[in-house]
C-alpha cells in the first residue's frame, strides 16, 4: 500500500533528501575531518577514563586506611557483638570492601564477610608506616576472586580489586590497575595489557597494533598506575569498500530508507500527539496495586500505576509511553494527571480511611521546579485530605543530587508526605548518598525479591539492602512478591510491608475498593 504523504511529511521528505544530497557531495571533504575529530575525542576520553579510574582507586585505598584507623581507635571489646557489628556496618557502607578482620599478633581472631573464611599467609609487603599488604594471588583467592588485603594496627580490610574499576565507565575499553608495579586487576578479566613502565605518562599511539593507550599514575599511600586501551579500527580500510558499494547501489537504498524513515516518523509523531492529548484530556487511567501488611495481610494502601488505552482500543505499555513522556518533557503533566485521577478515584475512600495512602511516582523532572508542590498542595486541600494520604515514590535513578531537589524533597516531607526511594539497589547509590536525602521508606526491587532462597548472585544483596534501610531507620516495602515463601522470609527479616501478584495484581479503582473491603472489613 502506498504511503500517503501529508504536508508535514512532504516537508520532512524534502529536508531528508536535501540532507542526503549534501552529505554525498561533502562526504569526501568532511570524511577526513570527522575521522580526525573522532580519534581526538576518543583520545581525550581515554585519558580522562584512566584518570577517573586511578582517582577512584586512590580514594578507595585512602578510605580503607582511614576506616582501619577508625576501628583501631574504637574502644570496643575485641570480637564482641558490638565490635563485629561496627565492622559489618563499615563494610556495608563501602562497595569495594568484602570483609574486615581483627588481629592479635600474627593471627586473625575474628572477622566479617570474607575475612571470616580465611587467614592470609605471610604478607607481601610490610612498610615503615606500619601498613601491611597482601597482593592478589593464589594465597588470597576466595571463590575464584584474588583479593587485596590491607592491615594497619589490629585490623585488616579485604578488598575486591575488581570493584575498584567502575564498570559504568569502561564501555568497550580495556583497563588494568597496578599498585606498586604489581597487577591488581584487569577488565575484561585476563586481558593482556602493556606494563605501565613501558608507556609514557599520558597518551601513546601504537600504529602497529592499532591501539591508543593512556597511562595515569598517582599515589598517596601506594604508587598506583592505570592503563586504559582502545583499539583503533582503520577507518578507510574498513569502511571505504562499504562506501564504494553504497555509492553503486545508493539511490535505491536512500529512497527505501526515506520511506521507512517516514513511516517511523509518522508512527512516532502520531503516538506523541496522541499521548499529549490523552494527558491533557485525563485519559491516562490510574491502576492500583495494593500494599499490604505482611504479618496481617491487611491493605495499608496502594501504588498508583499509569495505564493508557488509545482511542482505537489498543493498549500502550508504560515501558513505551513513560519514556516517550520523559523524552518530550511531558512527564510532569502526566504526574499531575495521575494525581488528579487518584484524588477523583480514591477521595471518598481516603476520607473515610485516613490510615490508607496511595503512592504517586515522581520523576527527576518533577523535582526541577515548584510546579508539583503547588499542584499537590492545592489539589489535596480541595479534596479535603491530609498530605499523608499521598506518598511520593522517587526512583533511585531520579534521585538527583542537587540543592534544589533536596530542598523540594525536604519541603514535601515537612508538609506531611512520606518520601520513598523506589527500585533501590538497581543503581549506584551509596549509604552516605542516601543519608544526604530526607527519606522515610526504602522499596526493595523485584529483582532482589525474586532471588530469595535461590543461588543467584543477587540472593545476598537483599540482606544488605535491608540492613541499609534499618541503619537509616527507614520503613521497608518489598516489591514483586509472588510466592508465599518470599513473604515468610521477608517477615523474618523484619520487613513490614509488601506488594506483588501473591497478594494482588494492579487493578482499577472499583476493584481496589472491593479488595480493601474484603481484606480490611467494611470501609
PLY file of the C-alpha trace (Angstrom):
ply
format ascii 1.0
element vertex 523
property float x
property float y
property float z
element edge 522
property int vertex1
property int vertex2
end_header
0.00 0.00 0.00
1.38 3.39 -0.97
2.34 5.81 1.80
0.16 8.90 1.74
2.27 11.95 2.49
0.82 14.92 4.28
2.23 18.44 4.18
4.45 17.82 7.19
5.75 14.58 5.69
6.49 16.27 2.36
8.48 18.94 4.11
10.29 16.29 6.10
10.96 14.29 2.92
12.42 17.37 1.23
14.67 18.04 4.20
15.90 14.44 4.27
16.53 14.37 0.51
18.41 17.67 0.65
20.46 16.50 3.60
21.39 13.25 1.83
22.36 15.05 -1.38
24.51 17.45 0.59
26.05 14.60 2.53
27.05 12.76 -0.66
28.65 15.89 -2.11
30.52 16.83 1.03
31.42 13.33 2.21
34.88 13.24 0.66
35.76 16.64 2.14
34.48 16.04 5.64
35.43 12.36 5.95
38.99 13.09 6.98
37.90 15.83 9.35
35.32 13.61 11.03
37.90 10.83 11.39
40.42 13.21 12.96
37.83 14.65 15.35
36.63 11.17 16.34
40.13 9.96 17.11
40.93 13.16 19.01
37.75 12.91 21.08
38.43 9.23 21.82
41.97 10.03 22.95
40.68 12.71 25.32
38.01 10.38 26.66
40.57 7.59 27.12
42.88 9.84 29.13
40.02 11.03 31.33
38.93 7.42 31.85
42.39 6.46 33.10
42.43 9.47 35.42
38.98 8.72 36.85
39.79 5.05 37.44
43.09 5.99 39.09
41.45 8.57 41.32
38.73 6.11 42.26
41.31 3.50 43.30
43.36 6.11 45.17
40.30 7.34 47.06
39.33 3.79 47.96
42.79 2.99 49.37
42.88 6.24 51.36
39.39 5.49 52.65
40.42 1.93 53.55
43.32 3.22 55.64
41.00 5.73 57.34
38.49 3.03 58.27
41.30 0.91 59.74
42.37 3.88 61.89
38.74 4.37 62.94
38.42 0.73 64.00
41.74 0.78 65.86
40.57 3.84 67.82
37.19 2.30 68.71
37.05 1.44 72.42
35.28 -1.89 71.98
35.99 -5.33 73.36
37.71 -7.29 70.58
35.40 -9.69 68.71
32.42 -8.71 70.86
28.99 -8.40 69.18
29.34 -4.59 69.12
32.80 -4.85 67.61
31.59 -7.23 64.89
28.55 -5.05 64.24
30.75 -1.97 63.76
33.00 -3.86 61.33
29.92 -5.09 59.43
28.39 -1.58 59.21
31.64 -0.09 57.93
31.96 -2.84 55.31
28.38 -2.50 54.07
28.84 1.24 53.54
31.65 0.62 51.02
31.04 -1.29 47.83
34.65 -2.35 47.37
35.03 -3.88 50.86
34.35 -7.62 51.10
35.27 -8.09 54.74
37.07 -6.72 57.81
39.12 -8.68 60.34
40.65 -8.26 63.78
44.19 -9.49 64.50
46.14 -10.36 67.59
49.84 -10.58 66.80
50.19 -12.60 63.57
46.80 -14.30 63.63
43.34 -13.06 62.70
40.98 -13.61 65.65
37.62 -12.77 64.07
36.11 -11.02 61.10
33.10 -10.22 58.96
32.34 -11.07 55.33
35.16 -12.89 53.56
37.51 -12.16 56.47
35.64 -14.89 58.37
36.64 -17.59 55.91
40.41 -17.44 55.57
43.60 -16.12 57.13
46.20 -14.94 54.63
49.75 -16.30 54.66
52.91 -14.23 55.02
52.39 -10.62 53.93
53.61 -9.36 50.56
54.83 -6.02 51.94
55.50 -4.55 55.39
56.02 -0.79 55.45
57.79 1.51 57.89
54.46 3.30 58.39
53.04 0.13 59.93
50.94 -0.73 56.89
50.94 -4.39 55.83
49.69 -5.52 52.41
48.85 -8.80 50.67
48.74 -8.58 46.88
46.13 -10.53 44.90
47.30 -14.07 44.22
46.52 -17.72 44.77
47.11 -17.31 48.51
44.36 -14.68 48.76
41.92 -16.35 46.37
38.38 -16.95 47.63
35.60 -18.16 45.33
37.70 -17.57 42.24
38.48 -13.95 43.18
42.02 -12.95 44.11
41.68 -10.38 46.88
43.81 -7.45 48.06
44.29 -7.06 51.81
45.50 -4.07 53.84
46.30 -4.28 57.53
47.06 -1.36 59.82
47.29 -1.88 63.55
44.93 -4.57 64.76
42.54 -4.61 61.81
42.68 -5.55 58.16
40.33 -4.86 55.27
39.59 -7.30 52.42
39.21 -5.52 49.07
37.86 -6.93 45.82
40.17 -5.29 43.23
37.52 -5.69 40.51
35.30 -3.23 42.35
37.98 -0.55 42.19
37.16 -0.33 38.48
33.90 1.46 37.72
32.20 -0.82 35.17
29.89 2.02 34.07
32.86 3.98 32.77
34.67 1.18 30.94
32.35 0.53 27.99
34.49 -1.26 25.35
37.82 -0.16 26.78
40.44 -2.48 28.22
41.69 -1.28 31.60
44.36 -2.51 34.02
45.15 -1.36 37.56
48.65 -1.71 39.04
49.73 -0.98 42.62
53.47 -0.74 43.30
54.06 -2.12 39.84
52.06 -5.28 40.52
48.93 -6.02 38.51
45.82 -5.91 40.71
43.03 -6.47 38.19
42.01 -6.04 34.58
38.79 -5.58 32.68
37.96 -7.72 30.81
39.39 -10.41 33.06
42.62 -11.90 31.75
43.23 -9.32 29.02
46.95 -8.75 28.34
47.92 -5.08 28.61
51.27 -3.29 28.34
53.13 -2.77 31.62
52.87 0.84 32.85
56.65 1.35 32.85
56.71 0.66 29.10
54.46 3.66 28.45
54.93 7.39 28.81
52.58 9.33 31.02
49.54 10.42 29.03
48.71 9.06 25.58
50.64 6.61 23.42
49.52 5.57 19.94
50.84 2.24 18.64
50.34 2.17 14.89
51.48 -1.46 14.65
48.83 -2.84 16.99
46.34 -0.09 16.11
45.86 0.82 19.76
45.64 4.08 21.65
46.87 3.73 25.23
46.58 6.10 28.18
48.68 5.84 31.34
47.87 7.69 34.54
49.92 7.49 37.73
49.40 8.76 41.26
49.81 7.53 44.80
49.49 8.80 48.35
49.73 5.50 50.23
50.78 3.18 47.38
52.03 4.05 43.88
49.09 3.47 41.52
49.14 3.10 37.73
46.19 2.79 35.38
46.49 1.75 31.75
43.44 2.20 29.51
43.45 0.86 25.95
41.18 1.47 22.98
41.66 -0.45 19.71
41.62 1.76 16.62
39.99 0.33 13.54
41.47 1.71 10.37
38.65 3.89 9.13
39.38 3.91 5.46
40.43 0.28 5.05
37.32 -0.89 6.88
34.71 1.49 5.54
35.92 2.54 2.08
34.73 -0.68 0.34
31.36 -0.25 2.02
31.17 3.37 0.91
32.01 2.45 -2.70
29.41 -0.30 -2.68
26.92 2.11 -1.17
27.69 4.55 -3.97
26.90 1.91 -6.61
23.50 0.98 -5.21
22.95 4.09 -3.12
19.99 5.66 -4.89
17.71 2.68 -4.30
18.78 2.28 -0.68
18.37 6.01 0.00
14.80 6.07 -1.27
13.95 2.90 0.64
15.43 4.44 3.77
13.37 7.59 3.26
10.13 5.60 3.05
10.99 3.59 6.17
12.04 6.77 7.99
8.80 8.50 7.07
6.74 5.55 8.31
8.63 5.52 11.58
8.35 9.30 11.89
4.61 9.23 11.29
4.18 6.47 13.87
6.36 8.17 16.49
4.93 11.64 15.94
1.41 10.22 15.85
1.89 8.40 19.15
3.38 11.51 20.74
0.43 13.62 19.60
-1.98 11.02 21.00
-0.09 10.97 24.29
-0.24 14.75 24.61
-3.99 14.65 24.01
-4.51 11.75 26.42
-2.67 13.56 29.20
-4.50 16.83 28.55
-7.89 15.07 28.50
-7.09 12.94 31.57
-7.38 9.74 29.53
-4.43 8.10 31.29
-6.01 5.80 33.87
-4.68 5.10 37.34
-4.49 1.45 38.33
-3.72 0.44 41.89
-1.53 -2.36 43.20
-2.29 -2.99 46.88
0.41 -2.61 49.51
-0.24 -4.97 52.43
0.99 -5.58 55.94
2.95 -8.81 55.51
2.09 -10.03 59.01
-1.67 -9.43 58.92
-2.49 -9.32 55.20
-4.40 -6.07 55.72
-4.22 -3.48 52.96
-2.47 -0.26 54.01
-2.65 1.47 50.64
-1.55 1.08 47.03
0.96 2.15 44.43
-0.67 4.02 41.55
0.37 2.87 38.07
-0.37 4.65 34.79
-2.31 2.72 32.13
-3.17 4.02 28.65
-5.75 2.72 26.21
-5.83 4.68 22.94
-8.94 5.81 21.09
-8.89 2.71 18.88
-8.86 0.45 21.94
-5.22 -0.64 21.75
-3.15 -0.59 24.91
0.23 1.13 25.04
2.56 -0.22 27.70
4.08 2.10 30.32
7.51 0.95 29.13
6.66 2.77 25.87
4.71 5.88 26.82
6.53 6.84 30.03
9.97 7.12 28.32
8.20 8.97 25.49
6.76 11.41 28.03
10.16 11.84 29.70
11.97 12.44 26.41
9.44 15.12 25.41
9.15 16.74 28.88
5.55 15.63 29.34
6.23 13.56 32.43
5.32 16.34 34.89
1.99 16.77 33.09
1.49 13.01 33.39
2.34 13.06 37.11
-0.20 15.82 37.76
-2.81 13.98 35.67
-2.21 10.88 37.79
-2.55 12.94 40.98
-5.99 14.20 39.95
-7.06 10.70 38.89
-6.06 9.36 42.32
-7.98 12.05 44.17
-11.04 11.55 41.95
-10.92 7.75 42.26
-9.98 7.46 45.91
-11.05 10.70 47.58
-14.06 9.20 49.38
-12.14 6.08 50.43
-9.22 8.11 51.80
-11.51 10.49 53.70
-13.23 7.52 55.37
-9.95 5.70 55.97
-7.19 8.22 56.73
-4.84 5.35 57.63
-4.70 4.38 53.94
-2.37 6.06 51.46
-1.76 5.98 47.72
1.77 6.12 46.32
2.43 8.55 43.46
5.55 8.02 41.34
7.74 11.06 40.66
10.43 11.60 38.04
13.55 13.75 38.11
11.70 16.38 36.06
9.06 16.67 38.81
11.78 17.91 41.17
13.13 20.56 38.80
10.50 23.18 39.71
7.87 24.05 42.32
5.00 23.14 39.97
4.29 19.74 41.51
4.44 21.07 45.08
1.95 23.82 44.25
-0.40 21.40 42.47
-0.17 18.84 45.29
-0.96 21.40 47.96
-3.92 22.85 46.04
-5.44 19.52 44.93
-5.16 17.86 48.35
-6.73 20.84 50.11
-9.55 20.92 47.56
-10.14 17.20 48.15
-10.21 17.85 51.93
-7.49 15.30 52.57
-4.27 15.32 54.53
-0.90 15.22 52.72
-0.10 11.89 54.40
-2.66 10.18 52.15
-0.36 10.71 49.15
3.04 9.06 49.47
5.67 10.06 46.94
7.94 7.48 45.29
11.20 8.55 43.66
13.29 6.01 41.75
16.96 5.72 42.64
17.99 6.97 39.19
15.69 10.01 39.59
17.18 10.93 42.98
19.02 13.91 41.53
21.85 15.21 43.69
21.09 18.95 43.51
20.36 21.51 46.21
17.02 22.32 44.55
15.92 18.67 44.54
16.96 18.24 48.18
15.04 21.35 49.21
11.90 20.24 47.39
12.07 16.74 48.88
12.55 18.30 52.32
9.61 20.66 51.78
7.30 17.87 50.59
8.27 15.79 53.61
7.72 18.69 56.02
4.20 19.12 54.63
3.37 15.57 55.66
4.14 13.50 52.56
6.03 10.25 53.10
9.04 10.01 50.75
10.04 6.59 49.40
13.03 5.63 47.26
11.93 3.09 44.66
13.92 0.31 42.94
16.75 0.67 45.45
19.82 -1.41 44.67
19.46 -1.21 40.88
21.53 1.99 40.70
24.75 3.02 42.40
23.63 4.93 45.49
25.95 4.57 48.44
24.90 4.63 52.07
26.32 8.13 52.53
24.47 9.30 49.40
21.12 8.11 50.78
21.86 9.72 54.14
22.08 13.10 52.41
18.37 12.94 51.50
15.40 13.09 53.86
13.64 9.78 53.17
11.09 7.63 55.01
10.73 4.40 53.04
13.03 2.16 51.02
11.41 -0.08 48.40
13.23 -3.30 47.55
13.24 -4.00 43.82
11.52 -7.14 42.49
14.82 -8.45 41.10
16.13 -8.95 44.64
12.88 -10.46 45.92
12.99 -12.97 43.03
16.42 -14.12 44.26
15.18 -15.09 47.75
16.08 -18.73 48.55
17.94 -19.12 45.26
21.60 -19.45 44.42
21.58 -16.33 42.26
24.39 -13.80 42.61
21.84 -11.25 43.87
20.47 -13.53 46.60
22.67 -11.94 49.27
22.12 -8.38 48.09
18.63 -8.17 49.60
20.07 -8.82 53.07
22.43 -5.88 52.67
19.62 -3.67 51.33
17.51 -4.48 54.40
20.49 -3.71 56.64
20.97 -0.37 54.87
17.30 0.51 55.43
17.48 -0.44 59.10
20.68 1.53 59.60
18.93 4.62 58.19
15.77 3.86 60.22
13.69 3.61 57.06
10.49 1.63 56.70
10.72 -1.09 54.03
8.34 -2.17 51.24
9.23 -5.26 49.22
8.05 -5.24 45.60
7.23 -8.17 43.33
6.27 -10.77 45.95
4.92 -13.77 44.03
5.44 -16.73 46.37
4.45 -17.43 49.98
8.00 -18.42 50.94
9.20 -14.97 49.84
6.66 -13.29 52.12
7.61 -15.55 55.04
11.31 -14.86 54.57
10.72 -11.11 54.42
8.68 -11.15 57.64
11.51 -13.00 59.40
13.90 -10.30 58.21
11.71 -7.60 59.76
10.20 -6.29 56.52
6.77 -4.91 57.37
5.11 -4.12 54.04
4.98 -5.62 50.58
3.22 -5.78 47.24
3.10 -8.21 44.35
1.00 -10.75 42.48
0.95 -13.05 45.53
-1.45 -10.52 47.06
-2.99 -8.76 44.06
-2.28 -7.51 40.55
-2.69 -3.83 39.63
-6.42 -3.16 39.37
-8.93 -0.46 38.51
-10.24 1.80 41.28
-13.53 -0.09 41.77
-11.71 -3.41 42.14
-9.23 -1.88 44.58
-12.03 -0.59 46.80
-13.55 -4.07 46.81
-10.14 -5.50 47.72
-9.88 -3.13 50.68
-13.37 -4.08 51.89
-12.56 -7.78 51.63
-9.20 -7.56 53.40
-9.87 -4.83 55.95
-13.56 -5.25 56.67
-16.32 -2.75 55.97
-14.92 0.60 54.85
0 1
1 2
2 3
3 4
4 5
5 6
6 7
7 8
8 9
9 10
10 11
11 12
12 13
13 14
14 15
15 16
16 17
17 18
18 19
19 20
20 21
21 22
22 23
23 24
24 25
25 26
26 27
27 28
28 29
29 30
30 31
31 32
32 33
33 34
34 35
35 36
36 37
37 38
38 39
39 40
40 41
41 42
42 43
43 44
44 45
45 46
46 47
47 48
48 49
49 50
50 51
51 52
52 53
53 54
54 55
55 56
56 57
57 58
58 59
59 60
60 61
61 62
62 63
63 64
64 65
65 66
66 67
67 68
68 69
69 70
70 71
71 72
72 73
73 74
74 75
75 76
76 77
77 78
78 79
79 80
80 81
81 82
82 83
83 84
84 85
85 86
86 87
87 88
88 89
89 90
90 91
91 92
92 93
93 94
94 95
95 96
96 97
97 98
98 99
99 100
100 101
101 102
102 103
103 104
104 105
105 106
106 107
107 108
108 109
109 110
110 111
111 112
112 113
113 114
114 115
115 116
116 117
117 118
118 119
119 120
120 121
121 122
122 123
123 124
124 125
125 126
126 127
127 128
128 129
129 130
130 131
131 132
132 133
133 134
134 135
135 136
136 137
137 138
138 139
139 140
140 141
141 142
142 143
143 144
144 145
145 146
146 147
147 148
148 149
149 150
150 151
151 152
152 153
153 154
154 155
155 156
156 157
157 158
158 159
159 160
160 161
161 162
162 163
163 164
164 165
165 166
166 167
167 168
168 169
169 170
170 171
171 172
172 173
173 174
174 175
175 176
176 177
177 178
178 179
179 180
180 181
181 182
182 183
183 184
184 185
185 186
186 187
187 188
188 189
189 190
190 191
191 192
192 193
193 194
194 195
195 196
196 197
197 198
198 199
199 200
200 201
201 202
202 203
203 204
204 205
205 206
206 207
207 208
208 209
209 210
210 211
211 212
212 213
213 214
214 215
215 216
216 217
217 218
218 219
219 220
220 221
221 222
222 223
223 224
224 225
225 226
226 227
227 228
228 229
229 230
230 231
231 232
232 233
233 234
234 235
235 236
236 237
237 238
238 239
239 240
240 241
241 242
242 243
243 244
244 245
245 246
246 247
247 248
248 249
249 250
250 251
251 252
252 253
253 254
254 255
255 256
256 257
257 258
258 259
259 260
260 261
261 262
262 263
263 264
264 265
265 266
266 267
267 268
268 269
269 270
270 271
271 272
272 273
273 274
274 275
275 276
276 277
277 278
278 279
279 280
280 281
281 282
282 283
283 284
284 285
285 286
286 287
287 288
288 289
289 290
290 291
291 292
292 293
293 294
294 295
295 296
296 297
297 298
298 299
299 300
300 301
301 302
302 303
303 304
304 305
305 306
306 307
307 308
308 309
309 310
310 311
311 312
312 313
313 314
314 315
315 316
316 317
317 318
318 319
319 320
320 321
321 322
322 323
323 324
324 325
325 326
326 327
327 328
328 329
329 330
330 331
331 332
332 333
333 334
334 335
335 336
336 337
337 338
338 339
339 340
340 341
341 342
342 343
343 344
344 345
345 346
346 347
347 348
348 349
349 350
350 351
351 352
352 353
353 354
354 355
355 356
356 357
357 358
358 359
359 360
360 361
361 362
362 363
363 364
364 365
365 366
366 367
367 368
368 369
369 370
370 371
371 372
372 373
373 374
374 375
375 376
376 377
377 378
378 379
379 380
380 381
381 382
382 383
383 384
384 385
385 386
386 387
387 388
388 389
389 390
390 391
391 392
392 393
393 394
394 395
395 396
396 397
397 398
398 399
399 400
400 401
401 402
402 403
403 404
404 405
405 406
406 407
407 408
408 409
409 410
410 411
411 412
412 413
413 414
414 415
415 416
416 417
417 418
418 419
419 420
420 421
421 422
422 423
423 424
424 425
425 426
426 427
427 428
428 429
429 430
430 431
431 432
432 433
433 434
434 435
435 436
436 437
437 438
438 439
439 440
440 441
441 442
442 443
443 444
444 445
445 446
446 447
447 448
448 449
449 450
450 451
451 452
452 453
453 454
454 455
455 456
456 457
457 458
458 459
459 460
460 461
461 462
462 463
463 464
464 465
465 466
466 467
467 468
468 469
469 470
470 471
471 472
472 473
473 474
474 475
475 476
476 477
477 478
478 479
479 480
480 481
481 482
482 483
483 484
484 485
485 486
486 487
487 488
488 489
489 490
490 491
491 492
492 493
493 494
494 495
495 496
496 497
497 498
498 499
499 500
500 501
501 502
502 503
503 504
504 505
505 506
506 507
507 508
508 509
509 510
510 511
511 512
512 513
513 514
514 515
515 516
516 517
517 518
518 519
519 520
520 521
521 522
